[in-house]
Amino acid sequence: MEVNLSLGRTQFGNSAHIGNVLTEVEALELLNAWVANERLRLHMKQVGAVMKAWALEREKLPETEAHKWLLAGVLHDADWEKHPEGHCRIIIEELESRQIDPAIIQCIASHGPRYFGVEPQTIMDKMIYVFDELSGFIHAAALIRPTRYEGMDVKSILKKLKTPAFAAQVSREDIQDAISRIDTQLEEIIAFIIQNQKDVQ
Ligand SMILES: [Fe+2]
């Protein structure tokens, strides 16, 4: 059964709360309290690490801004395990009640436009959409390799993307849609993800 996850709104958080963030420790505490599944926790930490690295290295943002990218990544699926029917809405409401910076909340709301009905606006929004599915896909590919990430190349990932049976739940259509919204090629994104998530634990 398809659950309707549409958020029914496009404004999140409050501009009076710009600059209010959780520390990384607080975000990980929330993650550990809300998510029991080790692999899902790792997925969120990987997306967080890749988001932060992109903000620093590619967008040349200061540490305080890159920290918001990290938090959006680390928390984007926090409610998925316990509340699949309220996925995205629950974590958004939690962060709004904690008066967290609206950019973080809007970014989380943007990670699946087809599901949540929110179009990515900022580069931060667009990048979480790009990284989310691809990060999980690349990790699935690492898990079936004896040497995991070591020696993994972009070409093998491209080949798996063209193999519908591999990680069939990952929507190739969403990946294409996400990539079409940014100026960077898929190959470069894959290389960046491999580089920045391989050592996350
Ligand atoms: Fe995710």
Residues whose N, C-alpha, C, O or C-beta is under 5 A from the ligand:
A	BS01	LIG	D77 D132
